Amino acid sequence: HLSSGIFDNLSKLQVLNLRANNISGGIPNSLIKRKELTYLSLHDNSLEGSIPLEIGNLTKLEFLLLGLNNLE
């Protein structure tokens, strides 16, 4: 599980690869606010719920890998 504020102090975060870490719960809002992200992989975890629409506001994001989860 990723706690809601875990990414709050990482304003310059560009690359995050948490593939196959058995993470459950939803995608935290604090992650979606990281405007510098270019690569995000949450592939092959146990995430569930909806993919936040705000993910579309990550204009620098080039790679988004969310497969093999229970996301809608």
Secondary structure, DSSP 8 states (H G I E B T S, - for coil): ---TTTTTT-TT--EEE-TTS--EE---HHHHT-TT-SEEE--SSEEEE---GGGGG-TT--EEE--SSEE-
